[in-house]
Amino acid sequence: MENVSSIYFVNNKGMEKTHGEIMYCFAVLIYTVLWIFRQSFYGSNLNGLHQPISYFCAIILLLKEIRTFVLCREELNVKQMRLFVVFATLFGLFFAVSESSFMFMNAIALLFIFSARDVPIKSIFKVTIISSLICLIIVMVSSELGIIQNIRSTDFEDGALLDNILPSFIREESSRNHFGFIGTFHCPTIAFNITAMTIYYFKEKISWLLWILLFIGNAWIFTYSQSRAIYFMAFCLLVFAGVRKLKLKLPGGIAKLFSFVCVLSFPVSILISYVLMKMWPLNLTWMNDLNEMFAMRISLAYESYEEYGIGLFGKRGIEWIGNAYKLNGTRREGEYNYVDSLYIRMLIRNGLIATIGWFALGTQTVIKAIKKYDYYIAFIFFLIATHSIIDDMMLAIYRTTTWIFMCCLFRDDNESLFFGED
């Protein structure tokens, strides 16, 4: 019996990898289900539970890593150790400003990314696609049946916080269904996440039937939620997937331009967000028009910048009041001051070092993907990068599981991008 135990723990690394995969997929399943329901009106039944369950998922991932390093005796090379130090530093910086389980999501995302390095990415996506889709359907159906509250609004009703902020052409024409979620864009963002994972899972092997179903699903959600920007992302990604399935080749010059644009997408998007914010006091006519077009995002970002500033290490005690409803179905009280740009939010709350570090990892992931001719990753990150100029919802791992692509940085150049694909 002793000899069997010795063989099992020391030599049978494949078995230990399998156990690690089970632990990881269990953690990502629990975390995804928890936060999708937490952001819906089912969330009122989870008060007090979401924080300990989030920490429980983090503990599972840590236990998985202990098994990996102690039982499987995994050793990191010099390059991987440097990356580990970067991840650990970023985790500390994110955790330092985590005043709630909502802000802890930034830190735990790094745990999910690091721990995914020895788990087949298709296993991760399969679990997340199925769980996200089931949760989304449950919430949407429940809201339509009246089991949970559903918000339907014409942007925006009398007394709404943004009544004087949104452009008139949007206020007059938009009719939005929250589909049982506390915010308008939660449902379409989760739908885009499912779309991105599904396209990457199948790549060129995706069937036209599934492609059509994804298109119809996103279009249907857009019709009722008026989530223009998110639907445009899904539309572009589906077109890209269709082009890849048809095996259409771009001319060499255009292909190189595509790669160049994808590589620069994160740094350029950060620069655009910051420059527009800093230029706001100049009171330029075109800036005023642009600000109104984007629902006062530029002026609101500048006001937060003036109030809180941007430091190296971020800060606590920041309160942004947005348009999302409370779990009891009422609006939050106070003056609207929400900062929608993911880049500006991270610069203010998490600081310069954490923000640059995170998106440097994203940029490095795009570079590595292009070297391996994986243009799906490059294009998905390009869409996330550009969309994050006007939306902050792309950081949470349960809404943007594709951040897990960054785990490929722990793979050597002579290996496949992800574990299990050699």
C-alpha positions as CSV (number, residue, x, y, z in Angstrom):
1,M,0.0,0.0,0.0
2,E,2.9,2.3,0.8
3,N,4.5,1.7,-2.6
4,V,1.3,2.4,-4.4
5,S,1.0,5.7,-2.5
6,S,4.6,6.6,-3.4
7,I,4.0,5.9,-7.1
8,Y,0.8,7.9,-7.1
9,F,2.1,11.1,-5.5
10,V,5.6,11.2,-6.9
11,N,5.6,9.7,-10.4
12,N,2.1,9.9,-11.7
13,K,2.1,13.6,-12.6
14,G,-0.6,13.0,-15.2
15,M,-3.0,12.0,-12.4
16,E,-2.1,15.0,-10.4
17,K,-2.7,17.3,-13.4
18,T,-6.2,15.7,-13.7
19,H,-7.0,16.4,-10.1
20,G,-5.7,20.0,-10.5
21,E,-8.0,20.4,-13.6
22,I,-11.0,19.2,-11.6
23,M,-10.2,21.6,-8.7
24,Y,-9.8,24.5,-11.2
25,C,-12.9,23.8,-13.1
26,F,-14.9,23.5,-9.9
27,A,-13.6,26.9,-8.7
28,V,-14.4,28.6,-12.0
29,L,-17.9,27.0,-12.0
30,I,-18.8,28.1,-8.5
31,Y,-17.4,31.6,-9.1
32,T,-19.2,32.1,-12.5
33,V,-22.5,30.9,-11.1
34,L,-22.2,33.0,-8.0
35,W,-21.5,36.3,-9.7
36,I,-23.9,35.9,-12.5
37,F,-26.7,35.4,-10.0
38,R,-25.2,38.0,-7.7
39,Q,-25.6,40.6,-10.4
40,S,-29.2,39.7,-11.1
41,F,-32.1,40.3,-8.8
42,Y,-31.5,36.8,-7.4
43,G,-28.6,38.5,-5.7
44,S,-30.8,39.6,-2.8
45,N,-30.9,35.9,-1.7
46,L,-27.0,35.8,-1.7
47,N,-26.4,38.7,0.7
48,G,-23.6,37.8,3.0
49,L,-22.7,34.7,0.9
50,H,-20.9,36.1,-2.1
51,Q,-17.8,37.3,-0.1
52,P,-17.1,34.0,1.7
53,I,-17.8,32.0,-1.5
54,S,-15.4,34.2,-3.4
55,Y,-12.7,33.5,-0.8
56,F,-13.6,29.8,-0.9
57,C,-12.9,29.8,-4.7
58,A,-9.5,31.5,-4.0
59,I,-8.6,28.9,-1.4
60,I,-9.4,26.1,-3.9
61,L,-7.0,27.7,-6.4
62,L,-4.3,28.0,-3.8
63,L,-4.8,24.4,-2.7
64,K,-4.4,23.4,-6.4
65,E,-1.2,25.3,-6.6
66,I,0.1,23.6,-3.4
67,R,-0.6,20.2,-5.0
68,T,1.1,21.3,-8.2
69,F,4.3,22.5,-6.5
70,V,4.5,20.0,-3.7
71,L,3.0,16.8,-5.0
72,C,3.8,17.2,-8.7
73,R,7.1,19.0,-7.9
74,E,6.6,21.6,-10.7
75,E,9.5,23.9,-11.0
76,L,9.3,27.4,-12.7
77,N,12.2,28.5,-14.9
78,V,13.7,31.9,-14.7
79,K,11.2,33.4,-17.1
80,Q,8.2,31.9,-15.3
81,M,9.6,33.0,-11.9
82,R,9.7,36.6,-13.2
83,L,6.1,36.3,-14.4
84,F,5.1,34.9,-11.1
85,V,6.7,37.8,-9.3
86,V,4.7,40.2,-11.6
87,F,1.5,38.4,-11.0
88,A,2.1,38.3,-7.2
89,T,2.9,42.0,-7.2
90,L,-0.2,42.9,-9.2
91,F,-2.3,40.6,-6.9
92,G,-1.0,42.5,-3.9
93,L,-1.7,45.9,-5.5
94,F,-5.3,44.9,-6.4
95,F,-5.9,43.3,-3.0
96,A,-4.7,46.4,-1.2
97,V,-7.5,48.5,-2.5
98,S,-10.2,45.8,-2.3
99,E,-12.7,47.2,0.1
100,S,-15.4,44.7,-0.9
101,S,-15.9,41.4,-2.7
102,F,-16.7,43.4,-5.8
103,M,-13.2,44.9,-5.9
104,F,-11.7,41.6,-4.9
105,M,-12.7,40.4,-8.3
106,N,-9.7,42.2,-9.8
107,A,-7.3,40.3,-7.5
108,I,-8.9,36.9,-7.9
109,A,-8.8,37.2,-11.7
110,L,-5.0,37.0,-11.4
111,L,-5.4,33.8,-9.4
112,F,-7.6,32.3,-12.1
113,I,-5.2,33.3,-14.8
114,F,-2.0,32.0,-13.1
115,S,-3.7,28.8,-12.0
116,A,-4.9,28.1,-15.6
117,R,-1.4,27.6,-16.9
118,D,-1.5,23.8,-16.4
119,V,-5.2,23.3,-17.2
120,P,-6.5,22.7,-20.8
121,I,-8.2,25.9,-21.8
122,K,-10.9,24.1,-23.6
123,S,-11.9,22.4,-20.3
124,I,-12.1,25.9,-18.7
125,F,-14.2,27.3,-21.6
126,K,-16.5,24.3,-21.7
127,V,-17.4,24.6,-18.1
128,T,-17.8,28.4,-18.3
129,I,-19.8,28.4,-21.5
130,I,-22.3,25.8,-20.2
131,S,-22.6,27.4,-16.7
132,S,-22.9,30.9,-18.0
133,L,-25.5,30.0,-20.6
134,I,-27.6,28.1,-18.1
135,C,-27.5,30.9,-15.5
136,L,-28.3,33.5,-18.2
137,I,-31.3,31.6,-19.4
138,I,-32.5,31.1,-15.8
139,V,-32.3,34.8,-15.0
140,M,-33.9,35.9,-18.2
141,V,-36.8,33.4,-18.0
142,S,-37.3,34.2,-14.3
143,S,-37.5,37.9,-15.0
144,E,-40.1,37.4,-17.8
145,L,-42.2,35.1,-15.6
146,G,-42.1,37.6,-12.8
147,I,-40.2,35.3,-10.4
148,I,-37.6,38.1,-10.0
149,Q,-37.9,41.7,-10.7
150,N,-37.2,43.0,-14.2
151,I,-36.5,46.6,-15.2
152,R,-37.8,48.0,-18.4
153,S,-37.0,51.6,-19.0
154,T,-37.0,54.2,-21.8
155,D,-33.8,56.0,-21.2
156,F,-34.5,57.4,-18.8
157,E,-37.7,57.9,-16.9
158,D,-38.7,60.9,-14.8
159,G,-36.4,61.2,-11.8
160,A,-33.7,59.0,-13.3
161,L,-30.2,60.0,-12.5
162,L,-29.1,60.3,-16.1
163,D,-32.2,62.1,-17.4
164,N,-30.1,65.1,-18.4
165,I,-26.9,63.3,-19.2
166,L,-27.7,60.9,-22.1
167,P,-27.9,62.4,-25.6
168,S,-31.4,63.3,-26.6
169,F,-31.4,61.0,-29.6
170,I,-30.7,58.0,-27.3
171,R,-33.2,59.2,-24.6
172,E,-36.0,59.4,-27.2
173,E,-35.3,56.2,-29.1
174,S,-34.0,53.6,-26.7
175,S,-36.1,51.1,-24.8
176,R,-34.1,48.9,-22.6
177,N,-34.8,45.6,-20.9
178,H,-32.5,44.6,-18.1
179,F,-33.5,40.9,-18.4
180,G,-33.5,40.4,-14.6
181,F,-30.1,42.0,-14.0
182,I,-29.4,45.1,-11.9
183,G,-27.7,46.9,-14.8
184,T,-28.6,47.2,-18.5
185,F,-25.3,45.8,-19.9
186,H,-24.8,42.8,-17.7
187,C,-26.8,40.4,-19.9
188,P,-25.3,41.5,-23.3
189,T,-21.8,41.4,-21.7
190,I,-22.2,37.9,-20.5
191,A,-23.7,36.9,-23.9
192,F,-20.6,38.4,-25.6
193,N,-18.4,36.4,-23.2
194,I,-20.2,33.2,-24.2
195,T,-19.8,34.1,-27.9
196,A,-16.1,34.8,-27.6
197,M,-15.4,31.5,-25.7
198,T,-17.5,29.5,-28.1
199,I,-15.8,30.9,-31.2
200,Y,-12.4,30.2,-29.7
201,Y,-13.4,26.7,-28.6
202,F,-14.4,25.7,-32.1
203,K,-12.4,28.1,-34.2
204,E,-12.6,27.2,-37.9
205,K,-14.6,24.0,-37.0
206,I,-17.5,26.0,-35.8
207,S,-20.7,24.9,-37.6
208,W,-22.7,27.4,-39.5
209,L,-25.7,26.5,-37.5
210,L,-24.0,27.4,-34.3
211,W,-22.6,30.6,-35.9
212,I,-26.2,31.6,-36.9
213,L,-27.5,30.8,-33.4
214,L,-24.8,33.0,-31.8
215,F,-25.7,35.8,-34.3
216,I,-29.4,35.5,-33.6
217,G,-28.9,35.3,-29.8
218,N,-26.8,38.5,-29.7
219,A,-29.1,40.3,-32.1
220,W,-32.1,39.4,-30.0
221,I,-30.5,40.6,-26.8
222,F,-29.4,43.8,-28.5
223,T,-33.0,44.5,-29.8
224,Y,-34.3,44.6,-26.3
225,S,-31.3,46.0,-24.4
226,Q,-30.1,48.5,-26.9
227,S,-26.5,47.6,-26.0
228,R,-25.1,49.0,-29.2
229,A,-21.4,48.9,-28.5
230,I,-21.4,45.3,-27.1
231,Y,-23.5,44.0,-29.9
232,F,-21.0,45.6,-32.4
233,M,-18.2,43.7,-30.7
234,A,-20.1,40.4,-31.1
235,F,-21.0,41.2,-34.7
236,C,-17.3,42.0,-35.5
237,L,-16.2,38.8,-33.8
238,L,-18.8,36.7,-35.7
239,V,-17.7,38.2,-39.0
240,F,-14.1,37.5,-38.1
241,A,-15.0,33.8,-37.3
242,G,-16.9,33.6,-40.6
243,V,-14.0,34.8,-42.6
244,R,-11.7,32.4,-40.8
245,K,-14.1,29.5,-41.4
246,L,-14.2,30.3,-45.1
247,K,-10.4,30.3,-45.1
248,L,-10.2,33.6,-46.7
249,K,-6.6,35.0,-46.7
250,L,-5.8,38.6,-46.3
251,P,-3.1,40.2,-48.4
252,G,0.3,40.3,-46.7
253,G,0.2,44.1,-46.1
254,I,-3.3,44.0,-44.5
255,A,-2.4,41.0,-42.4
256,K,0.7,42.8,-41.0
257,L,-1.4,45.9,-40.4
258,F,-4.0,43.8,-38.5
259,S,-1.2,42.3,-36.3
260,F,0.3,45.8,-35.7
261,V,-3.1,47.3,-34.7
262,C,-3.9,44.4,-32.3
263,V,-0.5,44.6,-30.6
264,L,-1.0,48.4,-30.0
265,S,-4.6,48.1,-29.0
266,F,-4.2,48.3,-25.2
267,P,-1.5,51.0,-25.0
268,V,-3.3,53.2,-27.6
269,S,-6.6,52.7,-25.9
270,I,-5.1,53.8,-22.6
271,L,-3.5,56.8,-24.2
272,I,-6.7,57.8,-25.9
273,S,-8.6,57.6,-22.7
274,Y,-6.1,59.6,-20.7
275,V,-5.5,62.3,-23.4
276,L,-9.2,62.9,-23.9
277,M,-9.7,63.2,-20.1
278,K,-6.8,65.7,-19.7
279,M,-8.0,67.8,-22.7
280,W,-11.4,68.3,-21.3
281,P,-10.6,71.7,-19.6
282,L,-9.6,73.2,-22.9
283,N,-13.4,73.5,-23.7
284,L,-13.0,72.7,-27.4
285,T,-16.2,72.5,-29.5
286,W,-15.4,69.1,-30.9
287,M,-14.6,67.8,-27.4
288,N,-18.0,69.0,-26.2
289,D,-19.7,67.2,-29.0
290,L,-17.7,64.1,-28.4
291,N,-18.5,64.2,-24.7
292,E,-22.2,64.4,-25.4
293,M,-22.0,61.6,-27.9
294,F,-20.5,59.4,-25.3
295,A,-23.0,60.3,-22.5
296,M,-20.7,62.7,-20.6
297,R,-18.0,60.1,-20.1
298,I,-15.1,62.5,-20.7
299,S,-16.3,65.2,-18.3
300,L,-17.2,62.7,-15.6
301,A,-13.8,61.0,-15.9
302,Y,-12.1,64.4,-15.5
303,E,-14.1,65.3,-12.5
304,S,-13.1,62.1,-10.8
305,Y,-9.5,62.7,-11.8
306,E,-9.6,66.1,-10.2
307,E,-11.2,64.8,-7.0
308,Y,-9.1,61.7,-6.5
309,G,-6.0,62.0,-8.8
310,I,-3.8,59.2,-10.1
311,G,-1.2,57.7,-7.8
312,L,1.3,54.9,-8.2
313,F,-0.5,52.5,-5.9
314,G,-4.2,53.4,-6.1
315,K,-6.5,54.3,-3.2
316,R,-9.5,53.3,-1.1
317,G,-12.6,55.3,-0.2
318,I,-13.7,56.0,-3.8
319,E,-17.4,56.1,-4.4
320,W,-18.8,56.1,-7.9
321,I,-22.6,56.3,-8.2
322,G,-23.8,54.7,-11.4
323,N,-27.1,53.8,-13.1
324,A,-27.3,50.2,-11.8
325,Y,-30.2,49.4,-9.5
326,K,-30.0,48.1,-6.0
327,L,-31.0,44.5,-5.4
328,N,-34.3,45.8,-4.0
329,G,-35.1,47.4,-7.3
330,T,-34.5,51.0,-6.4
331,R,-31.9,53.4,-7.7
332,R,-28.9,54.5,-5.7
333,E,-29.1,57.9,-4.1
334,G,-26.7,60.6,-4.8
335,E,-25.3,62.6,-7.7
336,Y,-24.3,60.5,-10.8
337,N,-20.5,60.5,-11.1
338,Y,-19.7,57.1,-12.6
339,V,-16.5,56.6,-14.6
340,D,-17.2,54.2,-17.4
341,S,-13.7,54.0,-18.9
342,L,-12.0,50.9,-17.6
343,Y,-8.6,52.6,-18.0
344,I,-9.4,55.7,-16.1
345,R,-11.1,53.7,-13.3
346,M,-8.1,51.5,-12.9
347,L,-5.7,54.4,-13.0
348,I,-7.6,56.2,-10.2
349,R,-8.5,53.2,-8.0
350,N,-5.7,50.7,-8.7
351,G,-2.9,53.1,-9.5
352,L,-0.4,53.6,-12.3
353,I,1.7,50.5,-11.6
354,A,-1.1,48.0,-11.4
355,T,-2.8,49.4,-14.5
356,I,0.3,49.4,-16.7
357,G,1.2,46.0,-15.4
358,W,-2.1,44.4,-16.2
359,F,-2.3,45.8,-19.7
360,A,1.4,45.1,-20.4
361,L,0.5,41.4,-19.7
362,G,-2.4,41.7,-22.1
363,T,-0.2,43.2,-24.8
364,Q,2.5,40.6,-24.3
365,T,-0.3,37.9,-24.7
366,V,-1.3,39.4,-28.0
367,I,2.3,39.4,-29.2
368,K,2.8,35.8,-28.3
369,A,-0.5,34.8,-29.9
370,I,0.4,36.5,-33.2
371,K,3.8,34.7,-33.1
372,K,1.9,31.4,-32.8
373,Y,-0.5,32.5,-35.6
374,D,-3.5,32.5,-33.1
375,Y,-5.3,35.5,-34.5
376,Y,-8.5,34.7,-32.5
377,I,-6.8,35.8,-29.3
378,A,-5.4,38.9,-30.9
379,F,-8.7,40.0,-32.3
380,I,-10.7,39.2,-29.1
381,F,-8.2,41.3,-27.0
382,F,-8.4,44.1,-29.6
383,L,-12.2,44.2,-29.2
384,I,-11.9,44.2,-25.4
385,A,-9.2,46.9,-25.5
386,T,-11.2,49.3,-27.7
387,H,-14.5,48.7,-25.9
388,S,-12.9,49.4,-22.5
389,I,-12.4,53.0,-23.5
390,I,-16.1,53.5,-22.8
391,D,-17.0,50.6,-20.6
392,D,-15.6,49.3,-17.3
393,M,-17.3,45.9,-17.3
394,M,-14.6,43.9,-19.1
395,L,-12.3,43.3,-16.2
396,A,-14.3,40.8,-14.1
397,I,-13.3,37.2,-15.0
398,Y,-16.8,35.9,-14.9
399,R,-17.8,38.4,-17.5
400,T,-14.6,38.3,-19.6
401,T,-13.2,34.8,-19.1
402,T,-10.9,35.3,-22.1
403,W,-8.5,37.1,-19.8
404,I,-7.4,33.6,-19.0
405,F,-5.6,33.7,-22.4
406,M,-2.8,35.5,-20.4
407,C,-1.8,32.2,-18.8
408,C,-0.1,31.4,-22.1
409,L,2.8,33.7,-21.0
410,F,3.9,30.9,-18.7
411,R,4.4,28.5,-21.6
412,D,7.9,28.3,-23.3
413,D,8.2,29.5,-26.9
414,N,8.8,26.0,-28.2
415,E,5.5,24.8,-26.6
416,S,1.9,25.3,-27.7
417,L,0.1,28.3,-26.3
418,F,-1.9,26.3,-23.8
419,F,-1.5,23.2,-21.7
420,G,-2.7,20.0,-23.3
421,E,-2.4,21.2,-26.9
422,D,1.0,19.8,-27.7
